[in-house]
């Protein structure tokens, strides 16, 4: 390693962070990355008096004086607190430029395996960090294995290689490291993360997730406070039919890492899958508050992206309790936001999905048809998948208002966005828009009186969606395709088949408000009073005390009549 090379990268990293944050909300002083004594305020966090991010012990050959900071950096990394983690790793480089694993940490901070494809800047920074890590002499064989694993992800970083190809390379390399060091907890944990990242969204058997779960659950018995184990268990089981397996970890994670806004939010992934709406609301209220606190402390101009992520889940949970007042209050707050840092895929998702949810869950077709894209500093051309949500909602709104020409225009726009995603080789998101196109075409034909053809198309859309996993960013589809199919069957007076379709939704999405109500309606209209009673009685139990949703009134009248 050339003299001063580590300090040069340290300066490069610091300048990169300052540029990314913007001059008005940059790191306030070198203290943030130098020393990192939590009692002196070196690390910025919101939570208990002492920052708490879990507990782990990552062995390295680096100077023993940086061991505590290195462990903190990895704890933050495991909770996806990438910005703060990178600051700590950068601080270590400033003090111990010969610590190869600190450069590994920088590379890992710019690799977001469960979020979004990297930017060119991410790839460049991570790739350069890998090169320096590899050039440093004196590393252990194990450390070289960790560095080589992330290097597999960054290989040919300047070339246009699909994200899934990169994550598959990381998975293969982490598997080799895990097989070489089967007793190494961190190797096993990062291998589990690699399995989750490389899992196919169309694999209904969840083979990679189950393998990851086996690794993590075995480790959880001896390290229940390890943030990576708990966090990745939640992501591993964030799917229908297996979510129950993640409930213990979900209830534990916020206690283990209460200083992480993302850790406070993550339990709601499992709570949402299981329909535990009160728990979901509490989780995201805490996360949103922590995110607001963090933005204020670091001087972010506007709002932090993690706050918006929590708001999306919060609005969804309020809607499932029939609490329009709370959902609309949060939506008005979201609409008031004009600046967010950083602007990324989850920010765009929240801005597009939250208003669409409020309109579609309430079947407010006029609102749906008139939705506009939020102007909070987003270049919507960067986010075709998220933009498609807006046009899908507008399509459904126009169909139900009998404005078929306008609905057809929205379908054309969906096709254009689908083509953009195909060009980007983003097959998953292109597939999601293809489902919306199929559903939109079905409802247009239904509105034109072509009901058999419409039902066939809508059933196909539902089957397509059921064969594909949801993206980790979302609490659920803006409207499940099978629920839309059930709505169409109900309107076509095919009550028995509609009931089956609603029940299919409830198997995947327990305690979903509109499917409970739809199932009650379908059963009642089909003459099955007992089943109608069972479904309708769930709504008053689940509803917020202030709910004024019309479905609740219908359910209560039915229950009174048939009590």
N, C-alpha and C positions, 0 to 999 in steps of 0.2 A: 504493500500500500504506500503511495507517495506521501511525503510529509505534508500535513495540512489538508489531505483529501477529505478526512472526516469533517473538519471544520467547514470546508467548502460546501459539503452537502448540507450541513447544519444551516448555514446561511441561506442556501438554496431553498431548503424546506421552510425556513422561517419566512423568507420573502414570498414563497408560494402561498403560505397560509395568509399573509397580510394582503396579498393581491386578491385572493379568493374572497376574503372577508370584506374588502373595501376599506378605504382609508379612514372612513368615519366610524367603523365598527371593527377595527383590527384588534389584535391582542394588545392589551393596554401597556404591558411592559415585559421585559425579558424574564421577570419573575415567573411568569406563566409557564415558561419552558426551562427554567434554570433552577435546579434544586428540588422543586416539587414537594416541599415539605407541606403537607396538607394543613398543618396548624398555622402556617404562615400565609395561607391563602394562595399557594402556588397553583393549585388546580381549581378550576371553576366548576362548581357543582351546586345542586339544589337538593336539600334533604336534611338529614340529621346534622347536628353540630360537627360530627366527624364524618367525612365522606365514606360511604359504604357501597362497595361495588361487588361484594362477595369475597371469597377467599380461595387462593390457589398458590402453588409453589412451582414455578417454571425454572428448572435448573439450566444455567448457562455457564460458559467459561469466562464470562465477562467479569470485570472488576467487582468484587463483593460489595463495594460501596453503592452500586446502582441496583442491587438486587430488589430492594423494596419498590423502587420506582418501576423496575421492569415488571414485577408482578402486578402492580397497579395498571400499567399500560396494557397488559394482557387481559386483566379483568375488564377493563373498558372495551377492549377489542371484542371480547366474547359477548358483551352487551350491545354491540354495534354502535358504540359511542365513538365513531371513527375519528371525528375531529379532535376530541379531547385525547384520545389514545395517541394520535399522531403527534400531538404537542409533547406528550411525555416521552415518546420515543425520540423525538427531535432533541429534547433536553438531554437525554442520555447520550446521544451522539455528540452534543456539545461538550459534555464532560468526559466521555469515554469513546472517542472516535474509532477505537480499535474493536468495539463491540459489534461483531458481525450481525448478531441477532437483533440489534436495534434497527438495522437496515431491513432485515426480514420483517420487523414489525411495521415499518413504514410501507413496505410493499403490501402487507396484509391489510393495512388501513385503506388502501386504495383499491382493494378487491372486495366488492360487495356481493357475495355469492347468491344471496336470496333476494336481492333488491332489483337492480337494473344493470344493463350492460354498461361497461366503462366508457368514459369519454376518452378522447385521445390524450388529454392532459393526465387523466388517471393512469393510463397505460404507460405514458412516458415517464412519469414520476416513479411508478412502481418498477418499471423495467430498469431504470437507472439505479434505483436502490438495490435491486437484485444484483446488478453487475458489480457494485461496490462490495456488497456482502460476500460475493463469491471470490473477490480479489483479496480479501483479508486472510492472512495466514493464521494458523494456530487454532482454528475451529475444531471442535470435536466432530467425529463422524456423524453423530446424531444431529448436531446443528447443521451440518452440510445437507443432511437429509431434509430438514425443514426448509432450508433455503432452496434446494433443488425442486421441492414440491411446488412452492409458489413460483419458481422460475418456469415451471412447465406451463403455468397459466399465462405468464408474461412473454413466453417465447414468441419471437417475431412481433413484438408489441407494435411496431410501426406498420404492420400489415393488417388488412381488413379480414380478420378471422372471426367467425361467429362466436358469440358469447358461450353458447352451449358446447362448442368444440373446446373452448378454453377451460370451461368448468369440468368437462370430461377428462381433460388432460390432468387437471389438478386432482381429481378423484383417483385416477390411476396412480399418480405419484404418491398421494397420501396413503393409498392402500399398501404400496411397497414399503413405505416408512413404518406403517403400523405393523406389518408382518415382520419387519426387521426388529422392531421394539414393541412387542405385544404387551409388555408390562408398563409401558410409558403412557400415563394417563393423557397427557396433552396430545400425543400422537393419535390416540384413540378418539379423543374429542374432536380434533380437527378432521380426522377421517370421517367421523359421523356427519360433520357439517358438509364435507365434500360429497357424501352420499346424498344428503338432502338437496344440495345444489344441483347435482347431476340427475336427479330423479325425473323420469318422463312424466309430463302432465297427463298423459293418456294411459298410464299404467294403473288400472283399477285395483291391482293386487297390492299396490304400495310396497313392492319388494325391496327397493332401496331404503325406503323409510323404515320398514320393519327391521332391516339389518342395522340401521343407525340406532333405532330404538333399543335393540338388544344390547348394543355397546354402551349406550348412555345409561340405561337402567342398571346395568351391572356396576357401573362406576358410581351411580347415585347412592348406592347403599353405603359406600365408604366416604363419599365427599358430597354430602347434601347441600353444602353452601357454595359449591363451585358454580359460578355464574354461567359458564359455557354449557355445563351438563344440563342445568335446568332450562336455560334458554333454548337449546337445541332440541330438548325433549318436546317443548311446546311446538316448535316449528315442525318437528317430525310427525306429530300427531294432529296437526291442524288440517284435518280432513274428515269428511263424514265417515261414520262407522268406526273410526278408531280414535276419535277425539277424547273419549272417556279415559283413555290410557294416559292422557296428558294432564288430567285434572289435578292430581296431587302436585305436580311440578308447577302448574299455573298458580295454585294457591300459595306456593312457597316462594316464587321468584321475587315478588315485590318486597317480601320481608328480607330476602338475602341482599338485594341491591337497591335499596330505597332511594339512593342518590342518582339513579339513572332514570330519566324520563321514559326511555324505551323499555326498561325493565318494568316500570310501573304500568306501561301499556300492554306488554306482551301477554299477560294472563287473559286479557279480553279476547284473544284469538280462540282460546279453548272455551271460554264462557260463551262466546258467540256461536261456536259450533254446537254447543249443548243447550242453547236457548236460556242461559242464566243471565237474564237482562239486568237485574239489579246489580249483580257482581260486575257485569260489563260496564255499567254506568259508573260505578265507584272507581273501577280501575282507570277508566279514561279521564274522569274528572281529575284524579290525582296526577296522571300523566300530563294532561293539558296544563295544569297549574305549575308543574315542575318545568315544563318546556317554556312557559311564559317567564318564569323566574330565571331560567338559564339565559334567555334572550336579553333580558334586562341586565344581567350581571356582565355578560361579555360585550354588551353594547351593540347587539344586532339591531340594525335599523329596520323596524317592522316586526315581523314574526318569524319564528324558527319553524322549519318544515315539520319537525316532530309534533308541534302543536296541531297542525292541520291534520296530520295522520290520526291523532287521537279524536279530533272533532268528527271525522268521517265515521268512526266506530261509534262515537257517542250519539250522533244523529240517528244512525241505524238502530241502536238499542232503544232510544226513546220512541221511535216509530213502532217498534215491536211491542211496546207497552201501550200503544194507542195514545201516547202523550204528544199530541200535535203541538201544544203550547211550548213545551220544552224544546222539541225538535226545531220549531220555527224560530225560537229565540236564538238557538245556536246557528241556524242558517242566516239570520240577519247579521249576527256577529261575523260569520264567515264572509258574508257579502261586503262587510265594511273593510275587510283587509285589502290593502292596496300594495303591500310590499312584503315579500317573503324571502328568507335566505336559508338554504340555497334553493333556487328554483329547479325543481327536478320532477321526476315522474310521479311521485306520491303527492306532491303539491297539486300538479295538474289533475291527478285522479280525484282528489277531494273536491277541487273546484268544479269538476264536471259531474261527479257522482252524487254529491250531497243534495243539490237542488233537484236533480232528476229523481232521487229517492223520495223526497218529500212530495213531489207532484204525483209520481206513479203509485206510490204506496197508498195515497189517498184517492187515486183515480180522479185527480183534478186535471182533466184533459185540457182545459183552457190554459192552465199554468204550464203543463207539459209542452203544449204546442208553441208557446211563446218563450220558452227558455232561451237564454243567450249565454254565450261563453264569457266567463269571468275575465275582466281586463286587468287583473292584479299583477301586471308585469310579466305575463307569460307570452312566449312566442308559440302559439298553438300549433304551428307547423311542425314543431319538434315532437308533438304528442298526438299522433293520429289515433291511437287506441282510445285515449281519454276523450278526444274530441268526438269520437264515434258515439260515446254514451249520450252526449247532448243530442245528436241527430236521431238516435234511436228513440229517445224520449219524445222528441218533437214528432217523429213519425207516428208513434202510438197515439199521441194527443190529437194529431190531425185526422187520423182514421176514425177515432171515436167522435170527432166533431163533424164527420162526413166531408172532410176537405181532402178528397182523394188525390187531387192534382198536387197539393202541397206535400202530402204523404209520399207520393211518387218521387218528388224532388229530393226528399230526405233519403229515400232508398238509393237514389243515384249517388248522392254524396257518400253514403256508407260504402258503396262499391268503390268509389275513388280512394277512400281512406284504406280500404282493404288492399287495394292494389299497391298503395304506398308501403304498407307493412310487408307485403310479399317482396317488394323490391329491396326492402331492408333485411330480408331473410329472417324476419321475426315471425316464425310460423305459429307460435302460440297465440300472439296477439291478433295475427291475421285470422286464426281460427275463431277467436272470440268474436271478431267483427262478422265473420261468415255466419255465425249463429244468429247474430242480430239481423243480418240481411235476410236469412231464411225466415225468421220470426216476423220481420217487417213485411216481407212479401206475403206471408200467410195472412196477416191481418188486413192487408190491402185487398186481397182476394175475398176474404170473409166479408169485408165492407161492401164489396161489389156483388155479393150474393153468390159467389162461387164457393159454397161452403164445403162440399166434399174435398175439393182440391186444397182449400185453406186448411182443413183439419189434417190432411195428409202432410202438408208442409210443416205445420206447427208441431206435429208429432215427431217429424224428422229433426227439427230444431231442438226439441227436448232431448231426443236420444243423443244428438251431437254434444249437447252440453253435459249430459250425465256421464259421458265417456271422457270428459276433460276435467282436470282439477282446477280449482279457482287459483288465482294469483295470490301470493302471500300478502300483497298490499291491501287487498279488499276484504271487508267483512262478509261479502257475498255478492252474488250477481245483483245488478240494480233491480231487475225483476227476474226470478227464475223462469227459464223457458217452459218448464213443466207446469208451473203455476199459470203461465199465459195459455198453455194448452188446456189446462183445466177450466180456466175462465171461458175459453172459446166453447168447450164442450157444454158447460153450464148454460151459456147463452143459446146453444143449439138444443137444449133440453135433453141432453144425453146424460142424465143424472148419475147413473151407476158408474159409467166410465169416468165422469168428472170426479166423482168421489175417489176412485182409485188413483187418479192423477194427483189430486190434492194430498192424499195419503203418501204418495211417493215423494212429494216435496217435503212433507213433515218427517219422513225417515231421514232425509239429508239435513233438514233445517228444523229441528224441534222448536216448538213454541213460536213458529212464524205466524204472525197475526192474521194476514190475509188468507193463508192456507187453512188455518183453523176455522176462520169464518166461512171460507168457501166450502170446506168439508161439511160444516154444519148445514149450510144451505143445500148442498147437493144431496146430503142424506135426508134432510127434511122434505125437500121437493120430490125425492124418489120414494118417500113413504117409510123410510127407516128412522122412526122417531127416536129409538134408543140411541143410535149412533149420533144423530143430530144433537141430542141432549148431551152426550158425552163431549162432543166437540164444542158446543156453545158454552158449556159451563166452564171451559178453560179460559175464556176471554175475561170475565169479571175477576177471576183469580189473578190473571196476569196483568190486567190493566192498571195503569196509574189511577189514583183516586180522583184526579182532576180530569180524566179522559172524557172527552165529549164526542168521540168517534161514533158515527151513526151505526156502525156494525155492532157496537156494544149495546146500543138500545134495542136493536133487533134481537140480539142474543138474549138479553134479559127478558124481553116480552115472551120469547119462546119458552124460556125456562119457567116463567111464571105460569104460563098456560099449561105446561106439561109436567109441573112439579108433582 
